[in-house]
Amino acid sequence: MQIAIVGAGNVGGALGKGWRKAGHQVSYALREFTGKNVDELRRGGFDVVAMKDAGKAEVIVLAVPWPSLSDVVKSLGNLAGKTIVDATNPLNAEMELALGFTDSAGETVARLAPGAQVVKAFNVTGAENMAKAHSFKVKPFMPVASDDARAKSQVLKLAEDLGFEAIDAGPLKAARLMEPMALFWINQAYAQKQGLEFAFALTRR
Ligand SMILES: NC(=O)c1ccc[n+]([C@@H]2O[C@H](COP(=O)([O-])OP(=O)(O)OC[C@H]3O[C@@H](n4cnc5c(N)ncnc54)[C@H](OP(=O)(O)O)[C@@H]3O)[C@@H](O)[C@H]2O)c1
């Protein structure tokens, strides 16, 4: 699959490595075309494209900070008909949720990109786990939420390709539940000192 990742930080970097290993064609849509990070991506064999060209890929992944989300989506141009994966968490400077209960970052993206098929995923675990999901004893789970069945099945497969147990989390509105779950992960990692090498999994009887 052709995937354009917007943002090459912790999350974008990890997802790109994992998907390339799984055989996908990954490019990065960045606002800067020069610098150490860009050189490294190119040396690693990734294409680097302008923000306005991200929409040429089949799937566009948003891996940018919440405060820049609106500007970023606007700079991507018309994304109607495209699958957009929202991996962001709406955190303010105090690392608290900036919205919730009645709205979510996922639904915000859907309003910013009319006609696009928005999928919420890859937000409930730390970036380091995203390219290393295969290394857990029990498969970590990855909830995937969307109102569009085809886009959801594309992203469920992308989560499986990374080594997650991909689960259908229901409609995009479920992002209202998944985003607080990310904050719970962050709280466990830092305040409760679990460290970064843990993830949530489903267990059944
Ligand atoms: N870190 C985690 O473990 C984790 C896990 C799950 C979800 N998330 C969520 O995923 C998102 C990304 O987190 P991260 O840790 O990967 O952040 P990060 O390491 O700071 O990387 C952010 C990326 O976004 C780019 N960016 C920032 N503002 C931009 C703009 N206005 N236009 C274009 N690109 C812009 C940055 O580009 P420049 O280099 O040009 O600044 C950078 O490549 C956040 O919403 C976060 O809440 C994070």
The ligand as an SDF file (V2000), in Angstrom:
LIG
                    3D

 48 52  0  0  0  0  0  0  0  0999 V2000
    4.9490   10.0300   21.2630 N   0  0  0  0  0  0  0  0  0  0  0  0
    4.1010    9.0270   21.4790 C   0  0  0  0  0  0  0  0  0  0  0  0
    4.4630    8.0070   22.1260 O   0  0  0  0  0  0  0  0  0  0  0  0
    2.7010    9.0850   20.9230 C   0  0  0  0  0  0  0  0  0  0  0  0
    1.9250    7.9140   20.9110 C   0  0  0  0  0  0  0  0  0  0  0  0
    0.6460    7.9530   20.3230 C   0  0  0  0  0  0  0  0  0  0  0  0
    0.1710    9.1350   19.7710 C   0  0  0  0  0  0  0  0  0  0  0  0
    0.9510   10.2640   19.8190 N   0  0  0  0  0  0  0  0  0  0  0  0
    0.4250   11.4780   19.1810 C   0  0  0  0  0  0  0  0  0  0  0  0
    0.9990   11.5140   17.8700 O   0  0  0  0  0  0  0  0  0  0  0  0
    1.2640   12.8700   17.4780 C   0  0  0  0  0  0  0  0  0  0  0  0
    2.7530   13.0130   17.1470 C   0  0  0  0  0  0  0  0  0  0  0  0
    3.5130   12.7510   18.3100 O   0  0  0  0  0  0  0  0  0  0  0  0
    5.1070   12.6110   18.2270 P   0  0  0  0  0  0  0  0  0  0  0  0
    5.5470   12.1990   19.5790 O   0  0  0  0  0  0  0  0  0  0  0  0
    5.4970   11.8020   17.0450 O   0  0  0  0  0  0  0  0  0  0  0  0
    5.5320   14.1300   17.9800 O   0  0  0  0  0  0  0  0  0  0  0  0
    6.9570   14.6770   17.5260 P   0  0  0  0  0  0  0  0  0  0  0  0
    8.0080   13.6660   17.7630 O   0  0  0  0  0  0  0  0  0  0  0  0
    7.0860   16.0230   18.1390 O   0  0  0  0  0  0  0  0  0  0  0  0
    6.8030   14.8450   15.9380 O   0  0  0  0  0  0  0  0  0  0  0  0
    5.8670   15.7200   15.3950 C   0  0  0  0  0  0  0  0  0  0  0  0
    6.0650   15.8320   13.9080 C   0  0  0  0  0  0  0  0  0  0  0  0
    5.0500   16.7380   13.4360 O   0  0  0  0  0  0  0  0  0  0  0  0
    5.6590   17.7100   12.6000 C   0  0  0  0  0  0  0  0  0  0  0  0
    4.9350   18.9760   12.6850 N   0  0  0  0  0  0  0  0  0  0  0  0
    4.7010   19.7320   13.7920 C   0  0  0  0  0  0  0  0  0  0  0  0
    4.0040   20.8320   13.4560 N   0  0  0  0  0  0  0  0  0  0  0  0
    3.8290   20.7840   12.1000 C   0  0  0  0  0  0  0  0  0  0  0  0
    3.2250   21.6370   11.1540 C   0  0  0  0  0  0  0  0  0  0  0  0
    2.6150   22.7760   11.5330 N   0  0  0  0  0  0  0  0  0  0  0  0
    3.2560   21.2800    9.8610 N   0  0  0  0  0  0  0  0  0  0  0  0
    3.8490   20.1260    9.4900 C   0  0  0  0  0  0  0  0  0  0  0  0
    4.4550   19.2680   10.3270 N   0  0  0  0  0  0  0  0  0  0  0  0
    4.4420   19.5980   11.6210 C   0  0  0  0  0  0  0  0  0  0  0  0
    7.0660   17.8580   13.1310 C   0  0  0  0  0  0  0  0  0  0  0  0
    7.8310   18.4160   12.1010 O   0  0  0  0  0  0  0  0  0  0  0  0
    9.0990   19.3680   12.3710 P   0  0  0  0  0  0  0  0  0  0  0  0
   10.2420   18.4090   12.6010 O   0  0  0  0  0  0  0  0  0  0  0  0
    9.1850   20.1670   11.1350 O   0  0  0  0  0  0  0  0  0  0  0  0
    8.7810   20.1710   13.6100 O   0  0  0  0  0  0  0  0  0  0  0  0
    7.4080   16.4120   13.4710 C   0  0  0  0  0  0  0  0  0  0  0  0
    7.8400   15.7150   12.3240 O   0  0  0  0  0  0  0  0  0  0  0  0
    0.7980   13.7400   18.6390 C   0  0  0  0  0  0  0  0  0  0  0  0
   -0.5130   14.1800   18.3840 O   0  0  0  0  0  0  0  0  0  0  0  0
    0.8230   12.7840   19.8390 C   0  0  0  0  0  0  0  0  0  0  0  0
   -0.1150   13.1720   20.8550 O   0  0  0  0  0  0  0  0  0  0  0  0
    2.1970   10.2690   20.3660 C   0  0  0  0  0  0  0  0  0  0  0  0
  1  2  1  0
  2  3  2  0
  2  4  1  0
  4  5  1  0
  4 48  2  0
  5  6  2  0
  6  7  1  0
  7  8  2  0
  8  9  1  0
  8 48  1  0
  9 10  1  0
  9 46  1  0
 10 11  1  0
 11 12  1  0
 11 44  1  0
 12 13  1  0
 13 14  1  0
 14 15  2  0
 14 16  1  0
 14 17  1  0
 17 18  1  0
 18 19  2  0
 18 20  1  0
 18 21  1  0
 21 22  1  0
 22 23  1  0
 23 24  1  0
 23 42  1  0
 24 25  1  0
 25 26  1  0
 25 36  1  0
 26 27  1  0
 26 35  1  0
 27 28  2  0
 28 29  1  0
 29 30  1  0
 29 35  2  0
 30 31  1  0
 30 32  2  0
 32 33  1  0
 33 34  2  0
 34 35  1  0
 36 37  1  0
 36 42  1  0
 37 38  1  0
 38 39  2  0
 38 40  1  0
 38 41  1  0
 42 43  1  0
 44 45  1  0
 44 46  1  0
 46 47  1  0
M  CHG  2   8   1  16  -1
M  END
$$$$
